[in-house]
Amino acid sequence: MPLLEVTELSKKFGGVHALTMVNLQVEKGEVHALIGPNGAGKTTLFNCISGFYRPERGSAVFKGRDITRTAPHKIPRLGIARTFQNLELFRNATVLDNIMLGRYMHKRASFFSEALFLSKAKNQEVEARRRVEEVIDFLDLQPYRDRVIAQLPFGTQKCVELARALALDPELILLDEPAAGLNSEETRDLCFWIEDIKEDLEITVLLVEHNMRVVNEVADRVTALDFGAVIAHGTPEEVQQHPDVIQAYLGEDDGAAASA
């Protein structure tokens, strides 16, 4: 059984069909990429999976459980984390504090225990700090841990958002254009991290990405969308050679696939 299975998912805004009968299967332990031109419906699909949008029809099933109409604040508790196209960080808080927010769903102490900082609350805080420090080490964020987000370059901020998602200890992570705005060195580091997230942390990855070099580097399988519908599915090589993908996203000739 797939870790995530999307079946005939459809979403519209007024008369605009953002998604039309989308089918998608993400297998446990893979990196699965969604590609397509702007407006193809990729982020809309993410928003349906993570509970921000409710589709008109179809379903999203995670680990055998229908999550189509699950409230967005409950999705992380099921084992799904995500990042966003536009950074959603607290700019006046430190890197450490932003990442610590990723541990909120693991808190089980009562309000009384938290208020008086009793042993259960203390133990939770120690465990949260230990896990966050592991994520900081994993993403090489030690030099920035006590820096305020607003003082950091864009690439580092994107890394912090990834760290916060990892701090949830998800089974599936949704990365929405993680390479957007990164320079070549940062993009190379991102590719290494995605591979390590899959191999070392054993987290399944579903990512939206326009940078085809990143897709070729990290993706096991690719699904291409255009005007809200799936137009191709397969390995990165198979999808890039598909005529509908070349027409819709990569350009008119095959050479665009290698240079995109």
Residue pairs with C-beta under 8 A, 6 or more apart in sequence:
1 64
2 25
2 26
2 27
2 28
3 26
3 27
3 28
3 62
3 63
3 171
3 172
3 204
4 24
4 25
4 26
4 49
4 60
4 61
4 62
4 172
4 204
4 206
5 24
5 25
5 26
5 60
5 61
6 22
6 23
6 24
6 25
6 45
6 48
6 49
6 58
6 59
6 60
6 61
7 23
7 58
7 59
7 60
7 61
8 21
8 22
8 23
8 57
8 58
8 59
9 19
9 21
9 22
9 23
9 24
9 45
9 48
9 55
9 57
9 58
9 59
9 60
10 17
10 19
10 20
10 21
10 22
10 55
10 56
10 57
10 58
11 17
11 18
11 19
11 41
11 44
11 48
11 53
11 55
11 56
11 228
12 18
12 19
12 56
17 227
17 228
18 41
18 44
18 228
19 41
19 44
19 45
19 48
19 55
19 228
19 229
20 227
20 228
20 229
21 58
21 229
22 41
22 45
22 58
22 225
22 228
22 229
22 230
23 230
24 32
24 45
24 223
24 230
26 32
26 172
26 204
26 206
27 204
27 221
28 171
28 204
29 198
29 202
29 204
30 198
30 204
30 205
30 220
30 221
31 194
31 195
31 198
31 204
31 205
31 207
31 218
31 219
31 220
32 204
32 205
32 206
32 207
32 219
32 220
32 221
32 222
32 223
33 206
33 207
33 208
33 209
33 215
33 218
33 219
33 221
33 222
33 223
33 236
34 42
34 45
34 206
34 207
34 208
34 209
34 222
34 223
34 224
34 225
35 42
35 208
35 209
35 210
35 212
35 215
35 222
35 223
35 224
35 225
35 239
35 245
35 249
36 42
36 224
36 225
36 226
36 231
36 248
36 249
37 226
37 248
37 249
39 227
40 225
40 226
40 227
40 228
40 248
40 249
41 225
41 227
41 228
41 229
42 176
42 208
42 225
43 85
43 176
43 208
44 53
44 228
45 225
46 82
46 174
46 176
46 208
47 53
48 54
48 55
48 60
48 68
49 60
49 62
49 67
49 80
49 174
50 72
50 75
50 80
50 82
50 174
51 67
51 69
51 70
51 71
51 72
51 73
51 74
51 75
52 72
54 68
54 69
55 68
58 68
59 66
59 68
60 66
60 67
60 68
61 67
61 68
62 78
62 79
62 80
62 172
63 78
63 79
63 171
65 78
67 75
67 78
67 80
70 78
76 105
76 168
76 170
77 105
79 170
79 171
79 172
80 170
80 171
80 172
80 173
80 174
81 102
81 165
81 166
81 168
81 170
81 172
81 173
81 174
82 165
82 173
82 174
82 175
82 176
83 158
83 161
83 162
83 165
83 173
83 174
83 175
83 176
83 178
84 161
84 176
85 176
85 177
85 180
87 154
87 157
87 158
87 161
88 161
89 98
89 149
89 157
89 160
89 161
89 164
90 97
90 98
90 101
90 149
91 148
91 149
91 150
92 148
92 149
92 150
93 148
93 149
94 145
94 146
94 147
94 148
94 149
95 136
95 141
95 144
95 145
95 146
95 147
95 149
95 152
95 160
95 163
96 132
96 136
96 145
96 146
98 149
98 160
98 164
99 132
99 135
99 136
99 141
99 160
99 163
99 164
99 167
100 128
100 129
100 132
100 167
101 164
101 167
102 132
102 135
102 163
102 164
102 165
102 166
102 167
102 168
103 128
103 131
103 132
103 167
103 168
105 168
106 124
106 127
106 128
106 168
106 169
107 114
107 124
107 128
108 120
108 124
109 118
109 120
109 121
109 124
110 120
112 118
113 119
113 120
113 121
114 121
131 167
131 169
132 167
135 141
135 163
135 166
135 167
136 142
136 145
136 163
138 163
138 166
138 193
138 196
138 201
139 159
139 162
139 163
139 166
139 193
140 189
141 156
141 159
141 160
141 163
144 152
144 156
144 160
149 157
149 160
152 160
154 181
154 182
155 181
155 182
155 183
155 186
158 178
158 181
158 182
158 186
162 175
162 178
162 193
165 173
166 173
166 197
166 201
166 203
170 203
171 203
171 204
172 203
172 204
172 205
172 206
173 197
173 203
173 204
173 205
173 206
174 206
174 207
175 194
175 205
175 206
175 207
175 208
175 209
176 207
176 208
177 208
177 209
177 210
178 190
178 194
178 207
178 209
178 214
179 187
179 190
179 209
179 210
179 211
179 214
180 210
180 211
182 190
187 211
187 213
187 214
190 214
191 214
191 217
191 218
194 205
194 207
194 218
195 218
197 203
197 205
198 204
198 205
198 218
205 218
207 218
207 219
209 215
212 236
212 240
212 250
212 257
212 260
215 222
215 236
216 236
219 236
220 235
221 233
221 234
221 235
222 232
222 233
222 234
222 235
222 236
222 238
222 239
223 230
223 232
223 233
223 239
224 230
224 231
224 232
224 233
224 239
224 242
224 244
224 245
224 248
224 249
225 231
226 244
226 245
226 248
226 249
231 242
231 244
231 245
231 248
232 238
232 239
232 242
232 244
232 245
233 239
234 242
239 245
240 246
240 250
240 257
241 254
241 257
246 252
246 253
246 254
246 256
246 257
249 260
250 256
250 257
250 260
251 260
